[in-house]
Structure formats: structure tokens, C-alpha cells
Amino acid sequence: MSVLDRVDQPSDLRALTKHELLRLCDELRAFTVEAVQKTGGHISSSLGTVELTVALHRVFESPRDRLVWDTGHQAYIHKMLTGRRARFDTLRQFGGISGFLSRAESEHDVFGAGHAGTSISAAHGMAVARDLMGEERHVVAIIGDGALTAGMAFEGLNNVGHDHRRVIVVLNDNGMSIAPNVGAVSRMLEAVRTATPYRGAKHAVRSVLDRMPAGELAEEARRRIFTSLKALLIPNLLFEQLGFTYFGPVDGHDLFAVEGILERARDFRDGPVLVHVHTQKGHGYGPAEDDNVKWHGVSATGASKPAGPQYTAVFAETVREILSRDERAVAITAAMPGGTGLQPLFKEFPGRLIDVGICEQHAVTMAAGLATAGIVPIVAIYSTFLQRGYDQMLHDVAVQDLPIVLAMDRAGIVGDDGRTHQGLYDIGYLRAMPGMTLMAPKDEAELRHMIFTAYRHAAERRGPVGVRFPRGAGSGARLDEPLREIPLGVSETLREGADLAILAYGHPVNAALAAADALARNGIEATVVNARFAKPLDVDRILALAARTTRFVTVEEHVIATGFGSAVAELLAERGARAETLMLGIPDEHVDHGAQSLWRRHHGLDADGIASAVRARWPQLVRASAAAESAG
């Protein structure tokens, strides 16, 4: 019987011998590689935290002690050790277990998050609640060095240190987020990892200082010597200046060394502690060690080959064309050079590709600063992550009417990453900003022209503009046309019909066309419009349609509230049009993990769903067509 088969809950770990614990770590790695390749998911991050996770669950008593994992990429081992290993064949699948932490899934998941940098702030809140309620429990935040680049992480460190609250922060330092880390913090941590061992030198100096005479002058001398020693041997170490007692660095793959340092942190009572654990992403699995960017996230084995190129690749190739034409253009990404497709351009356009780390707020305001100086910034951020830059978009970009381009990848239903990563809110929060222009393409060919249109819009200083596009492959549309501008606020009619008008925005356009074909077989003729713009709307076309029909259907992969359909309904109401509007999109509920196609079907955003919604809303059209067929 394997050791892993004997571990169902964290308490089972405490009965294992040292030899069995080492075997368990090997078995956890093997299970992770085998299971996650079948379902898809994040492999490298969790392989790097095997020993750390085992040690955490041996030293602390979850869920009484709160283990607050940042992001969740690194927490698959935590899931396995807390009773969910048997369900790993459902990981990220429709109706299965989440790829991130989920409070609804387990009492051991005390805080769920899919965006980086939240753990320290959440742990601080739990520690304050613990002390207010007079409870005795430990609160531990486990954060990666990539997440530590997020501004919110430093807000949390600053407040915990100021509060002098008993919180343990475990820094899982592997030199990576998804891509290699960037920035001064990353350089500082590298210096810490490679510095002369500080603790040994500290003890040697202490033995000398302890023989010094007592008194205020001697105490001040001790303090100054220790400060100088620290600055000499551990360059730029800021954690103790922030109020934390620093333990480490320790080899994160030496299980018993990690366990020992965590026990010291657990038993330390004089304020917050930061435990610095050095790990290797993908540790113990050769392919992931060699290329942990590739193995950060893997697709399920046996996935079918897409019909067309990835939208991301088409976007990146279009950016290449733009940067080749205009030296004023630059591209910015927030720790996602690979995910946004821009990685190959860094060498091709040195100095004009900028990775700011997990700092979406900084990315947006930096772009605003570039725009003030005549540069044309193209900011590539997933729709879900741009939410973190809302204030910067409003306050720093829109208020000043600064011309930047937002390229919002993974807009709409994203699939397996689930509710924390759905790109379902960008139309609403950007449409409300004065001066914004918002576009979405019907296919990958139109994406090229929209990115170029957005670039020209910004280059001509006409204000900020956003283009949203979905995750996944396109339909196989031709990509050999020269780049051209699309007239601002002009839609296109793809099909004519007298019974109703279907206005589709972005990815659902092709589903709307297929739905119109299905409705035609029932004798229902629908006009189908590729809206192209959510702001400004094509007012002339919409009002012309309203003069011909009172039935409107809007289709979008976005929440219905505040979305494209709401914009159309607002226009019709403002102009006094007598129209009945059926808005199809995401209702007032979260979309969990599972294949995009399943969720589109679930919410009626595929061709069958759109056609069925029309028949249900206007059954008289179906009856009329049936009667006409009978008469014929």
C-alpha cells in the first residue's frame, strides 16, 4: 500500500516516519503529474511546493489554524492532503473540483482567490478577528515571490508590520510567477538567496557582543553592528524594516529543514514573522524543471486540434506589424508575456516590450504616462485581471482622456479556470467611462483590423480604446488582408429578415447567424447584425431597424447587467422606440469551471440556445409560420 493511500486528512501526516514522509513527497509528485495531465491545470507551481505543503500541515492544525494560500496555483498538494485526492479526475471539469481554492469546497480552503497578492491582507483580517474574539490559532499566509510584486501584497506587509500582529507569512520564492519575475524585488530576493549565510555570522558576532559591558552605549553599539552586518550580508533586506522578524532562507525541498523553521515561526510570539523558503518550480519532474513556463499550465491530454489560429497569436502578430510600422508604439504586459503572445517580440523590439510583473494598476497608469509623452501604448491584460486596474482606468486614463489601447484577452467565458478568471464584466465597467471606445470582433480576421483601428485611434489622440477577444481558437477566417481601419461606431448587417433583429457583439456573432438559419426553418426571418462596437453604438442602424421591427435580441458573452444589451435597450428607450428587447448573456450568477462550450450551452449562448430563446419569447411567430406551411 502506498503512503499516499494512507493520507486522507492532514492529521494522518503526523503518524508517518521520516522515511515514509519522503516517500509520500515522491508519490505526491507522481500523482500530480499523472492526474493533472489528464484534466489540464497548473503542474509546475504545485510540484515546487510538495515539501512545503507537507510541512505546513504537519506543523499547523488546519482548519483550526488558518492556511491562506495566495492565488491557488501552488495549492494542488494542499487539496490532495485535505480529502480531495479521489476527485482529482474532475479537476477544473464541469461540476468537478476547482483549480483554485474554494471556501464552498472544503473547510481547509479558508480563503479563495484566483488573482495574486491577496493572501497577506486576508490573513491580516483573520488575525484581527482572532484577537478580537480571544481565540488561540495561528494564521499563515503562503505567497509566491511573483505575487509579492503585486502592490496589494506590500499594502498587507505594511499594515501587518505596523500593527505588530501575530501573522506568519511564508514566502515561496522560486524566481518565477508564470514567466521569470521582473523588478527590484526579484533582484533583492536573488541577493538574499545567494548572500553569505547571515544567521551563522549573526550568532558569531553575538557571542562577541555579549561580552561587551552593559549600558546604553553598549546597547546602541550592538544595534548598529547588527544593522551593519545585515546590510552587508543580506543586501536590501526590507522585511525586518517593515516590522517582520525574518527567518531564512531555507531550502524548500529539505522537508525537515522546512518543518523546523516553520516550528520556530509557530512558536515565535513577538509580532509578525516572514519565513523565506527557496523552492524550484517544477521540482522533481525533469520536463517541468527544464521548462517550467510551459509546464506552469497544461492542457488535458487528447484535446482536439483547433480549427483556426489562437486569438492570442493573431493579436501578437498584429502588434508585431504595428510596432514594425511605428516606433512610437510600445506594448505592455503584466507578468503574462507568454499568455498574451508577446514573448517573441521582446527580442525583436528591445525596449519597446515592457513586462511590469503582477502589477496591473501600475501597467495602466504607466501607459497613461507614456501617452502624455506621445507614445502609443498597447496594454495587453486579460479581461479578468484588468478589473484590478479599474480606478487607474477611470482616474488616470479616462478622466484625462489619454489615448491608450487596451487589448483584453480571455474576454467572455474562459472555461477551466472558473469564476475568478471569467472575463464577464469589462463592458460594464468600461462603458460607463466617458470617452471610452469599445470594440469586439466576430472572428480572428476582424480582430486584426480592430487592433489596428484601436492603434490608429490612439495614435491620432482620440482617447482610450478597448478591444475584447475570447480565449481559444478562431474559426479559420482568412488572415491575409492588409490591415485597415474600421469606421468608428459602424456595425455590419450579415443577414436580412423582417421578423426580428439579432444584434450580436463579439464571439457570439457566428452563433447568432447559425440561430437565424435554424429559425428560418421555422419560417422566422431574422436580421443579424455584427455590432462591432459597444461604445459608440451604431445609432443609425439600430434606429433604422427599430422602424421596421419591434423585436430585438441582443447576444453577448458578458453579464446582462451593464453590458452591450443594456446599452442597446438604453438607446431604444432614450429615443422612444417601441421595441421589445430580449437580452441574452450571463444572468446574475457566477460561472464556474468547465469547458467553454458547456457553459455557452448552459446559458443559451450557442445557436440552439439563441433560437430556443426566440421561439419561447415570441411563440406567435412559430405558430404563424406553421399555419403558413399548413396552408401551403
N, C-alpha and C positions, 0 to 999 in steps of 0.2 A: 504494500500500500504506500502510495506517495505521501510525503509530508503534507503537501498541499491539500490532499483529500481529508486530512485531519483538522484543517483550519476552516471553521465556519464563521467564527466571530473573533474579534481582537483578543479576547481573554484566552483563547486557545494558544496564542503565541507564547504565553508565559510558562507553559509546561514543556516547551521544547528545549532540548540540549543545544549547545553551541554548534555541534556538528549538524544537527537537524535544521537549525536556523540557516546555516549556509546552504544546505540542500534546498531548503524552501526558497531561498532567493533565486537559485538556478531554475527551479521549477516555475516560479512566477514569471521569470523572463521567457521561458519556453512557451508557457501558456499564453502570454501576451502576444508574442509574435504569431503563433498559430491562430489564435482566436480573432485578433484584430484584422489580420489579412483577409479573413473570410467576410467580415462585416464592413470593413473600412473604419478608419479612425486614426487617432494620434498614437503612434508607437514610440518614437524616439524619446519623447518627454517622459513617459512613464517608465521606460527602461532605465532611464537615468535616476529614478527615484525609488528603486526597489528597496535598497538597504535603508534609505531614509524613512520610507513609509513603515517598514517593519519595525524599525527602532522607535518611531513615534508612537506606534500602537503598543509597544512593549513598555515604554516609559510613562505614557499618559493613558488615562482610562476614558476612552471615548464611549458614549457620548457625554458622560458627565463632564469631562474636560473637553473643551471646545477646540477642535482642529479645523481651522479656517483655511481652506485651500484657495489659492489665487488662480483664477481662470478655469481650472479643471483639466487642462491638458495633461498635467502631471499626476492625476489622481486615479488612474485606472487601477493601480495596485491597491489603493485605499478602497475602491469599490469591491475588489475581489476579497479583501480581508474582512469586509463588513457584510457578508452574506449574499453577495450578488454574482458570484462566480458562475453559478449554474445557469444564469440568464445571459451570459456574455454572447451567446449566439444571436441575441436580439439587440445588441448594442447599436444605437443610432437608427434602428429599424422602426417602421411604423408600429406603434403600440408597445415597443420594447423599452429597454433602459436607456437613459440619456447618456450622451457622450461627455456631459459636463456634470457638475454637482447639482443635485435636485433635492430640495427640502421635502418635496412630496414623495420622494422615492425611498429615503432612509433617514432614520433619526441621527445617523452618523454624519449626514450632509447638513451641517448646521448653517451653511450659507451657500447659496447657489449663484454662480456668476459665469458668464462666458466672455466678458470683457476684462482686460488685465488691469491690475493696480488697485483692486477694491479690498483686498484681504486685511490690510492693516487698519483701515478705517472701520471695517466691520468688527474686527477683533477689539478695537478700542471701545466701540459701543457695547459689546458683550462684557468687557471688563468693567466698564462703568456700571452696567446693570447688575453684575455680580456683586460689586461693592455696595451698591445702594440696597440690595436685598440681603446683604450679610451672608452670602454664600461662600463656600470654600471650593473653588475649582480653578483649574489653570486654563488660560486662553492662549492659543498658539496660532499665529498666522504663518503660513508657508508660502513664500513668494519667490518667484524666479528673478534672476538679475535682469532679464528682459522686461518684466513687468515693473521692475524698480525704476525704469526710465520714465514711467508714467508720472505726470505731475501729482496725481492724487495720492500716489504712494508716499511722496515726500510730504504732502499735507498731513497724512496719517502719522509718519515718523515724527514730524514736527510737533504735533499735538500730543502724541503719546509721551514723547520725551519731556515736553513742558509739564504735562500732567503728573509725571513720575509714577504712572500707573503700572501695576504689575502685569505686563504683557510680554510674551515671548515671541519674537519674530525670527523665523528660520529663513535665512537667505539661501536658496538653492541656486548656486552660482555655477552655471555651465558655459558661460560666454556666449549664449545663444538666446534669441527669442524664437522666431521661426527661421529668420536669417541671422547671420552673425550680428551681435549687438554693436551699436554705434554710440559715440558720445563720450563725454568726460567721465561719467560714472563707470562705464565699462572699462576705461583705461585705469581708473582708480582701483577697481576690483582686481584687474590683472596685476597691478602693482602689489596689492595685498597678497595675492596667491603666490607671487614669486619673491616676496621680500624675505630677508633673513629672519629666521624664526624669532618672533617678538617675545613670546611668553617665556622662553628659556632665558633670554637676555634679561628680561624684566626680573626674574627670580634671582639671577646672579647679582644684579645691581641692588636689589632689595636687601640681600644678605650683607652688603657693604653699608648701605644706608641705615640699616637697623642698629649699627654700632655707633652711629653719629650721636652726639649729645642731644638731649631733649631741648624743647623750647620752640618759640615761634619762628626764629630764624632758621633753625634746622628743618622744621616742617615745611617752610617755604622753599628751602633748598631741595628737599625731597620732591615736592610738587614740580618744581622747574626741571629737575633732572628727568623725572618720568615723562613729562611733556616733551622734552627734547628727544629722549630716547624713542618715543612713539613716532615723532615726526621723522626721525632718521630712519627707523627700521620699517615703518609701515607708512609710506607716503600718502598724504591726502586722506587719511582715515577720518571720516567725518561723523561716524556713528556715535562715538563717545561724546563728541561736541554737541550732538543732538540730544544727549541725555541718556543714552543706552550704555549698558555695560556689554562690552564686546567679547565674545568667546569664539576663538577660531583663528585662522581657517582650519578645517578638519577634512580629511579625505572622506568624501561622501559614500565611497564604496567599501570602506572599512566598517562593517556593521557594528562592531563592538566599540570602535572609537566614536562613532556617531552616537551610539547608545550612551556612552559615558559622558559625552559633552551635553547631551540633552538632559541627563540626570542632574548635572551641575546646574544647568539653566533652570530646571524644575525646582531645585532646592534653593535657588537664589531668591532672596526676598526683598532686596533693596532696589526696587524700581524695575524698569523695563530692561530686557536682555535681547541682544541680537546675536544669534548663532549663525556663523558663516560656514556653510557646508559646500565644499567644492565637488561637483559631480561632472560626469561626462554624459552628454545627451546621446542616447542610443547604446549606452554601456552594456557590454556582454553579448551583443549581436553584431557580427562583423559588418554586414552591409549598412546597418544604421550608424555604426561608428564611422565608417568611411564617408557616408553622405547623409548626415542627419537632417539636412534641409529636405531632401527627397523623402526621407522616412519620417519626417515630422507628422505628416498626414498621408495616409494611403487610401486608395480606393479598394472596394471589395473585389476579390478575385472573380473572374468570369464576367466582368462588366462588358456590355456590348459596345462596339466601336461607334462613336458618334457619326451622324450623317454629315455634319459640317464642321468647320473650324470652331474652336472655342471663342466666345465673345471676347474674353480677356486677351487672347492672342491677336485678334483683329484690332482691338483698341491699341495694343502696344505697337503694332506695325504702323498704325495711323499716326501715333505720336512720333515714331521714327521719321515718317515723311515730313511731319510738321517741323521737327527740330532740324531736319536737313535743309528746310527752306528758310527758316527764320532763326537767326542767332539770338533773338530776344526771348525765344520760348525756352522754358525750363519745365521739368517735371518733378513733382514731389510725391513721395510715398511715406507712410508712417509704419515702418517695420515690415512692409509687405512688398519688397522688390520682386520676389518670385510670384506671389499671389496675384499681383496686379499686372504681371507680364513684363515689367520694366527692367528686370535684372540684366538682360543682354545689352541694354542701352547704356549702362554705367560706363563701360569701357569705350563704347563708341562715341559718347558725348561727355567726356570728363568735365566735371564742374557744373554740368547742366542737369544732372540727375542727382537728387538730394533725398537721402533716407534720414528721417529725423528720429527714428525709433518709435516706441509706442507713445506717441505724443500728438494725437490728432488735433488738439486745441492749438498747440504750437504750429503745426503744419498749416492750419488755416490762417492764423494771424501772420505767420511768416510770409505766406503767399500774398496777404494784403500788403505787407511791407514791400515786397517785390513789385507789386502792381503800382505802388506810389512812385516807383522809380522807372516806370516804362517797360518793365519786364512782363512777359505774358506767362503766368504760372498755370500749369495744368496739374491739379491736385487729385491724385488717384487714391481714393479711400473707399472701402466697402461701405455700402449704404448703412449697415448696422453700426459701423464704427464712427461714421460721420455724426451720428447722434451726439457723440461726446463733444463735438465742436459746435453745438447749436449756438451758444452765446457768442462765440467768435464769428460765426457766420452772420448773425444778426448785428452785433455791436461793432465788429471791426471791419466787416465786408459790406453788408447791405446798407448800414447807416451812412457809410462813406461812399457808397456807390462805386466800389472798387472792382475793376474788371478781372476776375479770376475765373478759371474753368474748373468745375467740379466734375470729375469722372467717377460716378457712383456704381461700381461693380457690385455683383451679388444683390441687385435690387429685386424685390419680389420674394417669392417663396424660394428658400435656399436649400431645403432638403434636410440632410442628415444631421447638421449641426443644431437644428432645433430652435426653440423660441428665443434664445439670446442672440441669434445671428440672423433672424429673418429681416429682410430689407423692406419692411412694410409701412414705413412711417415718413419717408423722406419727402413725398409730395406735400403732405400736410404741413410739416414744419418749415419747408422752404417756400411753399406757395404763399404763405402769409407774409413773407418779407417783401416790402416794396422794392421794385426794381429788378426782381429776380426773373430770369428766363429759364423755363424747364422744358426739357425735351426727352423723348424716349423713342427708340427705333423699333420698327416692326421686325427687322431681321439684321443680320450682321453686315450686309451691304449698306443699309441705311445708317448703321452705327458709324461707319467710316465718314459718311458725309456729315453726320451730326457732330462728331468730334471736330471735324474741320470747321463746320459752321460755328461751333462754340468758340474755337480758337480765333476765328475772324471777328466774332462778336467782341471778344475781349481785346483783341489787338486794336480794334477801332474804338476802344474805350467806351463801349456801350453798356457797361455794367456787368454784374456777375451772372454766370450761366451754368446750369447743371444738366448733365446727361446721365440718365439712369439706364442700366442694361443688366440683363439677368445672368445668373450663374449657368454655366454649361455651354453646350454646343449650339451653333446656329443651324439653320435649315438647309444650308448648302447653296445659298444665294451667290451669284457671281460677284467677284471682288476686283474685277479688272477695270472698272470705270475710273476715270480721273476724278480726283477729289473735287467736289463742288459744294457751293453754299445752298442751303435750303432756305427759301424765303421765310422770314420770321413770322411765326403765328399762322402759317398756311398748312392746312391739312390736305389729304388727298382722298377722293372717293374711289373705292375699289370695286364697288358693285352697286347697281341701282335697283331700287324696289319701292313700291308705293305704300306698303302696309305699315312699315315702321322703319326707324333709323337706329342702327347699331354703331355707336361710337366707341372704338377700342383704342386703348393707349398702351403702346409698347408691345411687350411679348404676346399678349392675348389677341393681337390682330389676326393672326392666321387661324386661331381657334374660332374667332368671330366669322371669318369667311367660310370655314367649314360648317359652322352652325347655320349660316344663311343658306348654304346648299341643302342642308337637311330640312330646313323649314320650307324651302321651295318645293320639296317633295310632298309637303302637306298643303301646297297651294299658297303659302305665305311668302310674300316677296319683301325682302329687307334690303334697304340701302346699308352698305358697310363703309364706314369712314375710318381711315387710319389717322387718328387725331394728331399725332406727332408732337403737339405742344399741349402741356397742361397750363402753361402761362407764357405768353398770352394765348388765350383760346382763339380759334378761328371763328370769330363772332359772325362774320358774314355768312359762312357756310351753315353754321348751326341755326341761325335765324331763318335762312332760306329753307332749310329742312323743316323748321317749325311751321312755316307757312304751308307745307304740303302734308304734314302728318302730326298727329298729337301724341304719337307713341315713340318714346326714346328709350334706348337701352345703352347704358354705359358699362364698359368692361375694363377692369384694371387688376393688376396684382399688387394691391395696396389695401390698407384698411378703408372701408367705405367712408367712415367719418373723416372729413377734411381732405378727401382725395380728389381725383380727377372728376368722378361722377358728381361730387358735391359742387365742384366748380361749374360744371355744365348746368346743374339744377339752379345754382345761384344766378347764372346768366339768364336762364329762361324766366325765372321769377322776376328778376330785375326788369326785363323787357316786357313783362306782361304776357308772355306766350302761354297759350292754352295747351299745356303738354303734360302728359303723364310719364314720369321717368322711373324706369326700373334700373337700380344701381346694383351691379354685380361686382363683388370684390370680397374682401375678408371682413366678416362680421366682427362684433365686439368681443373677440376671444383670442387667446394666444394660439399660434400654430406651432405644434411640437415637431420632433424629429421624424423623419421618414422621407421616402422618395418624393421628389417634386411632383411627379405625375400623379401619385396617390393623393397628395394634398390638393392639387388642382381639381381632380375629380371630386374629392370630398367637398370642396367649396363651390362646385359647379362652374369652374373656370375653364373647363375643356369644351369641345364642340358640343358634346351631348348635353352637358350641363347648361350651356347658354341656350340651346334650342329648347330644352325642357322648361327652363325658366320663362321663356317667351310664351310657350304654349299654356303654361299654368297661369300666367298673368293675363293673357288675352285669349281665353278659350273660344270666344266668339269667332276669332279668325280661323281657328281649326274647324269649327262647325260650318262656317261659311264655305270653306274650301271643300269639305266633304260633301256638302249639299250640291256644290257646283259639279263635282265629279259624278255624283249620282244622276244629276240632270243630263250630263253629257252622255 
